[in-house]
Structure formats: structure tokens, C-alpha cells
């Protein structure tokens, strides 16, 4: 039996941290940001790449729910929040939403 579709959203953000001169400065700013976003908007935040560059950090935020329009609204609110964040700002933002239909077939699993 097929389950009801689930709305899934992914947001990619390249954060620019102009005041970060060291990796410690970057970690402090980004950790504060991801904690606030995760708590306020109930999304998962993941750091991706730019590990050695103190002035940039790529983030991937994920969310899910019953309605794609709600997931899009959450990401719109996050984008507005990022634009007002004083320690860093978004240099690039991309959002993708889709319906996932669990139970329609096996999930692809990749090792490595």
C-alpha cells in the first residue's frame, strides 16, 4: 500500500563571513547561525565544504512536511532571516522542493 506523498525541501546557501579571519571566527559565527535557524524554523542544518576557508561556508538545510507550499514558506522565512543576520550574509541561495512517495519502490543506497 502506498503512503501519502511527503513534501521535501532542500536549501543550499553559500554564507559569506566578512569578519572571519580565522577558522575559529568562522565556526563561532556559523554555529550561532545554524543553532538559531534549527531552533527557530525546525529544519536540519548541515555544513558542506569550504572547511579551510575562513570567509565562506556552504550550508544545506532540509525540511519536510505534508504540503510543499508550507516548506517553501519556511525557506522564504529563512532567506529573510539570513538577509538580516549581522555576522554573515548569503552569497548564493538555491531551493528545491519535491514530493516524495514512500513505499513506491526501494530507495537507492550508496556506499562511500
C-alpha positions as CSV (number, residue, x, y, z in Angstrom):
1,X,0.0,0.0,0.0
2,X,1.4,3.4,-1.0
3,X,1.8,6.1,1.6
4,X,0.7,9.7,1.1
5,X,3.4,11.9,-0.5
6,X,5.7,13.8,1.7
7,X,6.9,17.3,0.7
8,X,10.7,17.6,0.9
9,X,12.7,20.7,0.6
10,X,16.4,21.4,0.3
11,X,18.0,24.8,0.6
12,X,21.7,25.4,-0.4
13,X,23.3,28.6,1.0
14,X,26.8,29.9,0.5
15,X,27.4,32.1,3.5
16,X,30.0,34.9,3.4
17,X,31.6,35.8,6.7
18,X,33.5,39.0,6.2
19,X,34.8,39.5,9.7
20,X,36.1,35.9,10.0
21,X,39.9,36.0,9.9
22,X,40.4,32.5,11.3
23,X,38.5,29.2,11.2
24,X,37.6,29.8,14.8
25,X,35.9,33.1,13.9
26,X,34.0,31.3,11.1
27,X,32.9,28.3,13.4
28,X,31.7,30.8,16.0
29,X,29.5,32.7,13.5
30,X,28.2,29.7,11.6
31,X,27.5,27.7,14.8
32,X,25.4,30.5,16.2
33,X,23.6,30.9,12.9
34,X,22.8,27.2,12.4
35,X,21.6,26.8,16.1
36,X,19.3,29.7,15.7
37,X,17.9,28.6,12.3
38,X,17.4,25.0,13.5
39,X,15.6,26.1,16.7
40,X,13.5,28.8,15.1
41,X,12.5,27.1,11.8
42,X,12.6,23.4,12.8
43,X,15.0,22.5,9.9
44,X,18.2,20.4,9.8
45,X,21.4,22.3,9.0
46,X,24.4,20.7,7.5
47,X,27.9,22.2,6.9
48,X,29.3,21.2,3.5
49,X,32.8,22.1,2.2
50,X,34.9,25.3,2.5
51,X,36.4,23.8,5.6
52,X,39.7,25.7,5.3
53,X,38.3,29.0,4.0
54,X,37.6,31.3,6.9
55,X,35.4,33.7,5.0
56,X,32.9,31.2,3.4
57,X,30.8,28.3,4.4
58,X,28.3,26.2,2.4
59,X,25.2,25.1,4.2
60,X,22.5,22.7,3.3
61,X,19.2,23.0,5.1
62,X,16.5,20.3,4.8
63,X,12.8,20.3,5.8
64,X,9.8,18.1,5.2
65,X,6.1,18.1,5.7
66,X,2.7,17.4,4.3
67,X,2.5,20.5,2.0
68,X,5.1,21.8,-0.5
69,X,3.8,25.4,-0.1
70,X,4.4,25.2,3.6
71,X,8.0,24.0,3.0
72,X,8.6,26.9,0.5
73,X,7.2,29.4,3.1
74,X,9.6,28.1,5.7
75,X,12.6,28.6,3.3
76,X,11.3,32.1,2.3
77,X,11.4,33.0,6.0
78,X,14.8,31.5,6.4
79,X,16.1,33.6,3.4
80,X,14.7,36.8,5.0
81,X,16.3,35.8,8.3
82,X,19.7,35.2,6.6
83,X,19.5,38.6,4.8
84,X,19.2,40.3,8.3
85,X,21.9,38.3,10.0
86,X,24.6,40.7,11.1
87,X,27.6,38.3,11.2
88,X,27.3,36.8,7.8
89,X,25.2,37.0,4.7
90,X,24.1,34.7,1.9
91,X,26.2,34.9,-1.2
92,X,24.1,32.4,-3.1
93,X,20.8,30.6,-2.3
94,X,19.1,27.8,-4.2
95,X,15.9,26.0,-3.1
96,X,14.5,22.7,-4.4
97,X,11.2,21.2,-3.3
98,X,9.6,17.9,-4.4
99,X,7.1,15.3,-3.5
100,X,8.4,12.0,-2.3
101,X,6.2,9.0,-2.4
102,X,7.4,6.4,0.2
103,X,6.5,2.8,-0.4
104,X,6.7,3.1,-4.2
105,X,9.9,1.3,-4.5
106,X,13.3,0.7,-2.9
107,X,15.5,3.7,-2.0
108,X,18.9,3.8,-3.7
109,X,21.6,3.3,-1.1
110,X,25.2,4.4,-1.9
111,X,28.2,3.4,0.0
112,X,31.1,5.8,0.3
